[in-house]
Amino acid sequence: MRLRPAVTAPAAGQPAIDKLSTLDRFLPVWIGAAMVAGLLLGRMIPGLHTALEKIQVDGISLPIALGLLIMMYPVLAKVRYDRLDTVTGDHKLLLGSLLLNWIVGPALMFALAWLLLPDLPEYRTGLIIVGLARCIAMVIIWNDLACGDREAAAVLVALNSVFQVIMFAVLGWFYLSILPGWLGLEQTIISASPWQIAKSVLIFLGIPLLAGYLSRRVGEKTKSRAWYEAKFLPRVGPWALYGLLFTIVILFALQGEQITSRPWDVARIALPLLVYFAIMWGGGYLLGAAMGLGYERTTTLAFTAAGNNFELAIAVAIATYGATSGQALAGVVGPLIEVPVLVALVYVSLALRKRFTLTPPSPAVCAAPSRSVN
């Protein structure tokens, strides 16, 4: 018998967003507040920009590293690592996910970046890096709200995590250097070797991945799975948001002058991101429907295809190009666009559910984890 955390089925007609805690429901508000706070701190405290830049080791900003690691750990602690084989029999789902995440996604972002930002090489490079960083974090929340398959989402996120450690540096080298040369486009000069990029990936993804695995293993062994998921995870879960907000405050304190002095550039960065989310999510739904995956797994496929690991993209951009670079700014704009767009797509997904589903979804799959209101 599978042990699940306590769930509370949403009432009929209850809006999807109502299933979120107060902390999660107003996530765009908190992100906006963090952005404003960072801008104000950067302008009101003389020398803050210089001081933050000096707190680094081997080109990696320690305050930003701290925020990123805190942000990613709670999400990776939720993965059920002993169930990675629960959906391995669904070859269509796995192949569809690999196709969308590691072939279509990076290629689409590469094309959009060159089409819409041909005169802004730093932002273009930043968006290409975003396209290479596949979903491992907030996508689990969107999948739950849209009544997707939780187990399938956990497996795909874990698969992306492992694959990302192995392939991120290789794909970065290909899309930033090799492919532009083949197409006769301007090649990006990479100031870091593939190993240096891989080092950033291992630090910002490998450490929280290992910590998440060990905490689940130790927690379940010393206590129980029920205790771990009902007691431990709700306590550490909010720290993902705290880490995200802290990171945004630091980034905007560093990027404040660029953002306020170049609002048009920020708008131009947002445009390809909006197009990207729409195409990837819609493509995931069409592919899932064509393969007959059913509503739950089609929803999971669509959201895992549309979501990106902006935390990793920001970390790699900062480690490779610097915290005040245009590449880092492109990564910072990412989550500010992703959150409201994917919340809106939750509503779209639930609206499509009646027409899409031939058989009623399992209540256990559709129910959202019960959370205390903060």
Secondary structure, 3 states (H helix, E strand, C coil): CCCCCCEECCCCCCCHHHHCCHHHHCHHHHHHHHHHHHHHHHHHCCCHHHHHHHCEECCEEHHHHHHHHHHHHHHHHCCCHHHCCCCCCCHHHHHHHHHHHHHHHHHHHHHHHHHHCCCCHHHHHHHHHHHHCECCCCHHHHHHHCCCCHHHHHHHHHHHHHHHHHHHHHHHHHHHHHHHHHCCCCCCCCCCCHHHHHHHHHHHHHHHHHHHHHHHHHHHHHCCHHHHHHHHHHHHCHHHHHHHHHHHHHHHHHHHHHHHHCHHHHHHHHHHHHHHHHHHHHHHHHHHHHCCCCHHHHHHHHHHHHCECHHHHHHHHHHHHCCCCHHHHHHHHHHHHHHHHHHHHHHHHHHHHHHHCCCCCCHHHHCEECCCCC
